[in-house]
């Protein structure tokens, strides 16, 4: 039997650390929390739930903190979570690690809730990221911020869904300045690092600095590996900020070039439909030719269904969100019968769309 441990760094997380620890406690042998300077009840809550609590002086280096936390564990498997995350489903797969040799890295589906201006509604939505969070004992992190485990092991997706609410407005405000400062320092050291440029663009985007995000994504794209899992999310975000900043011709050209690679992505067609709609509104002479393309994009979304296996996929773009767009589209054209055909689906938005993990049915 191999031993498993939750390993976490935390600071002033009294709001949510109990939820995280309670969700993972049934599935692991021990829980290790490295506190980096809390002034609230984080430490007391962690100890009350059975976690070992250690202390670390924060040094503006997430990898240093992560690695210090890992050094306190003697387990064979490390499950790395943050306090604003929790095991939403699939905990048994974490328990089953006790029977698995630690010869690979496990990726978990992190399902993040956010209020998304990209969707155009105030209701919460959920996006999926596949993140390496299950580590053998010798794997350690690199990077000041948006740190990554450094290894040469195979990565396997595990049927575990992790909930995450760290993109709430207050949470973004609390950590925004810190992350931006660390990202700038990291970029000074590695100015051509595509992943850091991508993260820099995301930092701008979530704070509605769309022109800065556009420039960051443009610098990241030429250096993004073709097989990078985050390439899909980078493309969708870049198309969005190009639309937001009025660079519609550039967005259309980018979409045309990338279409052969993303014919399986509902998020791609959903975003391209939005880009083409903006193009039709901006260039009325082209509207008649663009309307069938816009319609076909959102119909394609419904044909594909949600595609959560792709990085950054937003739940609903292959279902109720695409149907919502079609209802508005047909209503605006006076095609009430067509609009009615999608109205029921458009209002069938679940509070939280489940992620299809390996081995689940679709």
C-alpha positions in Angstrom: 0.0 0.0 0.0 1.2 3.5 -0.9 0.5 6.4 1.4 -1.3 9.5 0.2 -1.1 13.1 1.5 -2.9 16.3 0.8 -0.3 19.1 0.6 -1.4 22.7 0.7 0.0 26.2 1.2 -2.4 28.7 2.7 -2.7 32.2 4.1 -5.8 33.9 5.6 -8.1 31.2 4.2 -10.5 30.9 7.1 -13.4 31.4 4.6 -12.8 28.2 2.8 -10.0 26.0 4.1 -12.5 23.9 6.2 -14.5 23.1 3.1 -11.4 21.9 1.3 -10.0 19.8 4.1 -13.4 18.2 4.9 -13.8 17.2 1.2 -10.4 15.5 0.9 -10.0 14.0 4.4 -11.9 10.8 3.6 -9.6 10.0 0.7 -6.1 10.6 2.0 -3.9 9.3 4.8 -2.7 12.7 6.1 -3.2 16.4 5.4 -0.3 18.9 5.5 -0.9 22.6 5.6 1.9 25.1 5.3 0.8 28.4 6.6 2.6 31.4 5.1 1.5 34.1 7.7 -2.2 33.9 8.5 -3.7 36.4 10.8 -7.2 34.9 10.8 -8.4 31.4 12.0 -6.8 29.5 9.2 -4.4 27.6 11.4 -7.0 26.8 14.1 -9.5 25.5 11.5 -6.9 23.3 9.8 -5.7 21.8 13.1 -9.3 21.1 14.2 -9.8 19.0 11.1 -6.8 16.9 11.7 -4.2 18.6 9.5 -0.5 18.9 10.4 0.2 22.6 10.3 3.7 24.0 9.6 4.9 27.5 9.1 6.8 29.3 6.4 8.0 32.9 6.0 6.6 34.1 2.7 9.3 35.1 0.2 7.4 36.1 -2.9 8.0 32.6 -4.5 5.2 30.1 -4.9 7.5 27.3 -5.8 9.6 27.8 -2.7 6.5 27.6 -0.6 5.1 24.6 -2.5 8.4 22.7 -2.2 8.7 23.5 1.5 5.2 22.0 2.0 6.1 18.9 0.0 9.3 18.5 2.1 7.2 18.0 5.2 5.5 14.9 3.7 6.9 11.4 3.6 3.9 10.0 1.6 4.2 8.2 -1.8 1.6 10.4 -3.4 1.0 14.1 -2.9 -2.4 15.6 -3.8 -1.8 19.4 -4.2 -4.8 21.6 -3.6 -5.4 25.2 -2.7 -7.7 26.3 0.1 -10.3 27.8 -2.3 -10.7 24.3 -4.0 -12.5 21.2 -2.9 -13.1 17.6 -4.1 -16.4 17.9 -6.0 -16.5 14.3 -7.2 -14.3 11.3 -7.8 -12.6 11.2 -4.4 -12.4 7.4 -4.6 -9.8 7.7 -7.3 -7.6 9.6 -4.8 -8.1 6.7 -2.3 -7.3 4.2 -5.1 -3.8 5.8 -5.4 -2.9 3.6 -2.4 -2.7 0.7 -4.8 -0.8 2.5 -7.7 2.9 2.8 -8.1 3.9 6.5 -8.1 5.5 6.4 -11.6 3.3 9.1 -13.2 1.7 12.5 -12.6 -2.0 12.8 -12.2 -4.0 15.6 -13.8 -7.3 16.7 -12.2 -10.2 18.6 -13.7 -10.3 21.9 -11.9 -13.8 23.4 -12.5 -13.7 27.1 -11.8 -16.8 29.2 -11.2 -16.8 32.8 -12.5 -19.1 35.5 -13.6 -18.1 35.8 -17.2 -18.3 39.0 -19.3 -17.4 36.8 -22.3 -20.8 35.1 -21.9 -22.8 38.3 -21.5 -24.8 37.1 -18.4 -24.5 37.6 -14.7 -25.1 34.0 -13.8 -22.1 31.9 -12.7 -20.5 29.8 -15.3 -17.8 27.0 -15.0 -14.6 26.5 -17.0 -12.5 23.4 -16.9 -8.7 23.3 -16.6 -6.7 20.0 -16.5 -3.9 20.6 -14.0 -1.2 18.3 -12.7 -2.0 18.0 -9.0 -1.1 14.4 -8.1 2.6 14.1 -7.7 5.1 11.3 -6.9 7.3 12.1 -3.9 10.4 13.5 -5.7 8.5 16.0 -8.0 9.0 19.6 -7.1 7.8 23.0 -8.5 9.5 25.7 -10.6 8.4 29.3 -11.1 7.7 32.4 -8.9 4.0 32.4 -9.8 1.7 30.1 -11.8 4.3 27.5 -10.8 4.5 24.2 -12.5 5.7 20.8 -11.3 9.0 19.9 -13.1 9.3 16.3 -14.2 9.6 14.0 -17.2 7.0 11.5 -16.2 3.8 10.6 -18.1 0.7 12.5 -17.2 -2.6 10.7 -16.7 -6.0 12.3 -16.3 -7.8 11.0 -13.2 -11.6 10.9 -12.8 -11.6 13.6 -10.2 -13.3 17.0 -10.4 -12.0 19.8 -8.2 -14.3 22.7 -7.5 -12.7 26.2 -7.4 -14.2 29.6 -6.5 -11.0 31.7 -6.5 -12.2 33.9 -9.4 -14.9 35.6 -7.3 -14.4 39.4 -7.5 -13.2 39.8 -3.9 -10.7 36.9 -4.3 -9.3 38.4 -7.5 -8.9 41.8 -5.8 -7.1 40.2 -2.8 -4.5 38.4 -4.9 -4.4 40.5 -8.1 -1.7 42.9 -7.1 0.5 40.2 -5.7 0.2 37.9 -8.7 0.8 40.8 -11.1 4.0 41.8 -9.3 5.3 38.3 -9.3 4.4 37.8 -13.0 6.3 40.9 -13.9 9.4 39.7 -12.0 9.2 36.3 -13.7 8.8 37.9 -17.2 11.9 40.1 -16.6 13.8 36.9 -16.1 12.2 35.0 -19.0 10.7 37.5 -21.4 10.0 34.9 -24.2 8.3 32.4 -22.0 5.0 31.7 -23.8 3.2 30.3 -20.7 4.1 33.4 -18.6 2.9 35.7 -21.4 -0.4 33.7 -21.5 -0.8 34.1 -17.8 0.1 37.8 -18.1 -2.7 38.1 -20.7 -5.2 36.3 -18.4 -4.3 38.7 -15.5 -5.1 41.6 -17.7 -8.2 40.0 -19.1 -9.9 39.2 -15.8 -9.4 42.9 -14.8 -10.9 44.1 -18.1 -7.6 45.4 -19.5 -8.4 44.0 -22.9 -5.8 45.8 -25.0 -3.0 44.8 -22.7 -4.4 41.2 -22.7 -4.4 41.3 -26.6 -0.8 42.3 -26.7 0.2 39.7 -24.2 -1.6 36.9 -26.0 -0.1 38.0 -29.4 3.4 37.6 -27.9 2.6 34.3 -26.4 1.1 32.7 -29.5 4.2 32.4 -31.7 6.0 30.6 -28.9 3.2 28.4 -27.7 4.0 24.7 -28.4 1.5 23.0 -30.7 0.9 20.3 -28.2 0.5 22.6 -25.2 -2.7 21.8 -23.3 -3.4 25.5 -22.7 -3.1 26.4 -26.4 -6.9 26.0 -26.8 -7.6 28.4 -24.0 -5.1 30.9 -25.3 -6.7 30.9 -28.7 -10.2 31.4 -27.3 -9.1 34.2 -25.0 -7.2 35.9 -27.8 -10.2 35.8 -30.1 -12.3 37.3 -27.4 -10.0 40.2 -26.6 -9.5 40.9 -30.3 -13.3 41.3 -30.6 -13.4 43.4 -27.5 -10.7 45.8 -28.8 -12.2 46.1 -32.3 -9.6 44.1 -34.1 -12.2 42.1 -35.9 -10.4 41.5 -39.2 -7.5 40.1 -37.2 -9.8 37.9 -35.3 -11.5 36.5 -38.4 -8.1 35.8 -40.0 -6.9 34.0 -36.9 -10.1 31.9 -36.8 -9.8 30.9 -40.4 -6.2 29.8 -39.9 -7.0 27.8 -36.8 -10.3 26.2 -37.9 -8.7 23.0 -39.2 -7.2 22.4 -35.7 -10.3 23.0 -33.6 -13.2 21.6 -35.6 -14.0 19.5 -32.4 -14.2 22.5 -30.1 -17.6 24.0 -29.2 -15.8 26.9 -27.5 -14.1 27.7 -30.7 -17.3 27.9 -32.7 -19.1 29.7 -29.9 -16.4 32.4 -29.9 -16.1 32.7 -33.7 -19.9 33.2 -33.9 -19.6 36.1 -31.5 -16.7 37.5 -33.5 -18.7 37.3 -36.8 -21.7 38.9 -35.2 -19.6 41.8 -34.1 -18.2 42.0 -37.7 -21.7 42.0 -39.1 -22.7 44.9 -36.8 -19.6 46.9 -37.6 -19.8 46.3 -41.3 -23.4 46.4 -42.4 -22.5 45.8 -46.1 -21.1 42.4 -45.1 -24.0 41.4 -42.7 -26.1 39.5 -45.2 -23.2 37.2 -46.1 -22.1 36.8 -42.5 -25.5 35.8 -41.0 -25.5 32.2 -42.3 -22.0 31.8 -40.9 -23.0 33.1 -37.5 -26.0 30.7 -37.5 -23.8 27.8 -38.5 -21.3 28.4 -35.8 -23.8 28.2 -33.0 -25.6 25.2 -34.6 -22.2 23.5 -34.8 -21.8 24.1 -31.0 -25.0 22.2 -30.4 -23.9 19.4 -32.7 -20.7 19.0 -30.9 -22.0 19.4 -27.3 -19.9 20.7 -24.5 -16.2 19.8 -24.9 -14.8 19.9 -21.3 -11.8 17.8 -22.2 -10.3 20.9 -23.8 -8.4 23.4 -21.6 -10.6 26.4 -20.6 -13.8 24.9 -22.0 -16.8 26.8 -20.6 -19.8 24.6 -19.6 -22.8 25.4 -21.8 -21.1 26.7 -24.9 -22.1 23.4 -26.6 -25.6 23.5 -25.1 -27.7 26.1 -23.3 -25.4 29.1 -24.0 -25.3 28.4 -27.8 -29.1 27.8 -27.7 -29.5 31.2 -25.9 -27.6 32.9 -28.7 -29.6 31.2 -31.4 -32.9 32.3 -29.7 -31.7 36.0 -29.7 -30.4 35.6 -33.3 -33.6 34.2 -34.7 -35.8 36.6 -32.7 -33.8 39.6 -34.1 -34.5 38.3 -37.6 -38.2 37.9 -36.9 -37.9 34.1 -37.2 -40.0 33.2 -34.1 -40.6 29.6 -35.1 -36.9 28.9 -35.3 -36.3 30.8 -32.0 -39.0 28.7 -30.2 -37.3 25.5 -31.3 -34.3 26.4 -29.0 -36.0 28.4 -26.3 -36.5 25.5 -23.9 -32.8 24.4 -24.2 -31.7 28.0 -23.7 -33.3 28.1 -20.3 -32.1 24.7 -19.2 -28.8 25.9 -17.6 -27.8 23.7 -14.7 -26.3 25.3 -11.7 -23.1 23.4 -12.4 -22.5 21.3 -15.5 -20.5 18.1 -14.6 -17.1 17.6 -16.2 -16.7 14.4 -18.2 -13.6 12.8 -16.8 -11.9 9.7 -18.3 -14.1 6.7 -18.1 -17.4 8.7 -17.9 -20.1 8.6 -20.5 -20.8 11.7 -22.6 
